[in-house]
Amino acid sequence: MIPLPHMQALDLALSIALGAGLAAAVGFRVFLPMLVMSVAAFSGHLPLSSGFAWLGSASAIVMLSVAAMLEILAYYIPGVDNLLDAIAAPAALIAGTVVSAAVMTDLPPIVKWTTAVIAGGGAAGLTQGLTSLLRAKSTVMTAGLGNHMLSTAEWGGALLVSLLALAFPVIAVALVAIFCWFAIRLVRRLFRKETPTPSTPTQTGAPPGPLANPRS
């Protein structure tokens, strides 16, 4: 048995919800939630687990600010946004795991990292995968014209979920769950519309009907 620290069940649940909420926000944008977490840690509003103190430094804030701004602007460039989705998939899994482990304090390393990989990496991978599918369908259906609206919604969602996770972690997780439910239904509906329906084959060379006049 792995000895767990004397934490109240509520504190442990909130810690996991905080990590999962920030990780889900990473699925929308990789660097923006990390920037929000860095500013909160630097201002003393968010304690970080051991080994992640560098995320609360001024240099980390500057680095993440530049990275977040470049990432947001790059998603408004046609063609580059779809390329970034392919790159962001593994990056979101790693970043989601890192942010989850960073906020899960007072847990044994094996428990912290296992929970971070499952809850954090899973949440980041799910939201990133759904947004990538929606962008791919938007590119096909609107020739990329609708991608700007989706990009704005993504970084806005990343900021909203990040701030909400810091204040109300459980509500943030519930909001992400609702988004995933609607996104899955929308993706299934869009894919169903593109599925060709079998057409009734035309009969060729059918024998003459009973009213056809036979040759004399």
C-alpha positions in Angstrom: 0.0 0.0 0.0 1.2 3.5 -0.9 1.0 5.7 2.2 -1.2 8.7 1.4 -0.8 12.0 3.3 -3.6 13.0 5.7 -5.7 15.0 3.3 -9.4 15.5 3.6 -11.3 13.9 0.8 -12.7 17.3 -0.3 -9.2 18.8 -0.6 -8.0 15.8 -2.6 -11.0 16.0 -5.0 -10.5 19.7 -5.5 -6.8 19.2 -6.2 -7.6 16.6 -8.9 -10.4 18.8 -10.3 -8.1 21.7 -10.5 -5.5 19.7 -12.4 -8.1 18.2 -14.7 -9.7 21.6 -15.4 -6.3 23.3 -16.2 -5.4 20.3 -18.4 -8.7 20.5 -20.3 -8.0 24.1 -21.0 -4.6 23.1 -22.3 -6.5 21.1 -24.9 -7.9 24.4 -26.3 -4.6 26.3 -26.2 -1.3 24.8 -24.9 0.4 27.9 -23.5 -2.4 30.2 -22.4 -3.5 28.0 -19.4 0.1 27.5 -18.4 0.5 31.3 -18.4 -2.6 31.7 -16.2 -1.2 29.1 -13.8 2.2 30.8 -13.8 0.7 34.2 -13.0 -1.4 32.7 -10.2 1.6 31.0 -8.7 3.8 34.1 -9.0 1.2 36.2 -7.2 0.9 33.6 -4.4 -2.6 32.5 -5.1 -1.7 29.0 -6.3 0.7 26.7 -4.5 2.7 24.4 -6.7 4.1 20.9 -5.9 7.8 20.4 -5.4 9.8 20.5 -8.6 7.5 23.0 -10.3 8.5 26.2 -8.6 10.0 27.4 -11.9 6.5 27.8 -13.3 5.9 30.6 -10.7 8.9 32.7 -11.7 9.0 35.9 -13.6 11.1 34.4 -16.4 8.4 31.7 -16.9 5.7 34.4 -17.1 7.7 36.2 -19.9 8.4 33.0 -21.8 4.8 31.7 -21.6 3.4 35.2 -22.5 5.4 35.2 -25.8 4.5 31.6 -26.5 0.8 32.1 -25.8 0.6 35.2 -28.0 2.4 33.6 -30.9 0.2 30.5 -30.6 -3.0 32.5 -30.6 -2.0 34.6 -33.6 -0.7 31.5 -35.6 -4.2 29.9 -35.4 -5.6 32.8 -37.4 -3.4 32.0 -40.4 -5.1 29.7 -42.9 -3.4 26.4 -43.3 -1.1 27.0 -40.4 -4.0 26.3 -38.0 -4.5 22.8 -39.3 -0.7 22.1 -39.2 -0.6 23.3 -35.6 -3.4 20.9 -34.7 -1.1 18.0 -35.7 1.7 19.4 -33.6 -0.5 20.3 -30.7 -1.8 16.8 -30.2 1.3 15.4 -28.4 2.2 18.8 -26.9 -1.3 19.0 -25.3 -0.9 15.5 -23.7 2.5 16.4 -22.2 1.4 19.9 -21.1 -1.8 18.6 -19.6 0.1 16.0 -17.6 2.6 18.7 -16.4 0.0 21.2 -15.3 -2.0 18.5 -13.4 1.1 17.3 -11.6 2.1 20.8 -10.8 -1.1 21.6 -8.8 -1.5 18.2 -7.1 0.4 19.0 -3.9 1.0 16.7 -0.9 0.7 13.5 -2.9 3.2 10.7 -3.3 5.0 10.9 -6.7 3.6 7.7 -8.1 0.0 8.6 -7.2 0.5 12.2 -8.4 1.9 11.2 -11.8 -0.5 8.4 -12.3 -3.4 10.7 -11.7 -1.9 13.4 -13.8 -1.4 11.1 -16.8 -4.9 9.7 -16.6 -6.9 12.8 -15.6 -4.7 15.5 -17.0 -3.4 13.9 -20.1 -6.8 12.4 -20.8 -8.7 15.7 -20.4 -6.2 17.6 -22.6 -6.2 14.9 -25.3 -10.0 14.8 -25.4 -10.5 18.5 -25.8 -7.7 18.9 -28.2 -8.9 16.0 -30.3 -12.5 17.3 -30.5 -11.4 20.8 -31.4 -9.1 19.4 -34.1 -12.0 17.4 -35.6 -14.2 20.5 -35.6 -11.5 22.6 -37.3 -11.0 19.9 -39.9 -14.8 19.9 -40.7 -14.9 23.7 -40.7 -12.0 23.8 -43.2 -13.9 21.4 -45.5 -17.4 22.9 -45.2 -16.4 26.6 -45.1 -13.1 26.5 -47.1 -11.4 27.8 -43.9 -13.6 30.9 -43.5 -15.2 29.6 -40.3 -11.9 28.7 -38.7 -11.3 32.2 -37.4 -14.5 32.0 -35.3 -13.5 28.6 -34.0 -10.0 29.9 -33.1 -11.5 32.8 -31.2 -13.8 30.5 -29.3 -10.9 28.2 -28.5 -8.6 30.7 -26.9 -11.6 32.3 -25.1 -12.6 28.9 -23.8 -9.0 28.2 -22.7 -8.9 31.5 -20.7 -12.4 31.0 -19.2 -11.8 27.4 -18.2 -8.4 28.3 -16.7 -9.7 31.1 -14.6 -12.8 29.1 -13.6 -10.5 26.1 -12.6 -8.6 28.3 -10.2 -11.7 29.7 -8.5 -14.3 26.8 -8.9 -12.5 23.6 -10.0 -15.6 21.4 -9.9 -17.6 23.9 -12.0 -14.8 24.1 -14.5 -14.7 20.3 -14.9 -18.5 20.2 -15.3 -18.3 22.9 -18.0 -15.7 20.9 -19.9 -17.8 17.8 -19.7 -20.8 19.7 -21.1 -18.6 21.0 -24.0 -17.3 17.6 -24.8 -20.9 16.2 -24.8 -22.1 18.8 -27.3 -18.9 18.6 -29.4 -19.2 14.8 -29.7 -22.8 15.1 -30.8 -21.9 17.8 -33.3 -19.0 15.8 -34.7 -21.1 12.7 -35.1 -23.8 14.7 -36.8 -21.3 16.3 -39.2 -19.8 12.9 -40.1 -23.2 11.4 -40.5 -24.1 14.1 -43.1 -21.1 13.2 -45.2 -21.9 9.5 -45.2 -23.3 8.6 -48.7 -26.8 7.1 -48.5 -27.2 4.0 -50.7 -29.3 4.8 -53.8 -31.8 2.5 -55.3 -30.1 0.7 -58.3 -31.9 1.2 -61.6 -33.0 -2.0 -63.2 -31.5 -2.5 -66.6 -32.6 -5.2 -69.0 -35.8 -6.0 -67.1 -38.1 -8.4 -68.7 -41.2 -6.9 -70.4 -44.2 -6.5 -68.2 -47.4 -8.4 -68.6 -48.9 -5.6 -70.6 -46.1 -5.6 -73.2 -47.4 -6.6 -76.7 -45.5 -9.7 -77.8 -44.2 -9.8 -81.4 -46.4 -11.5 -83.8 
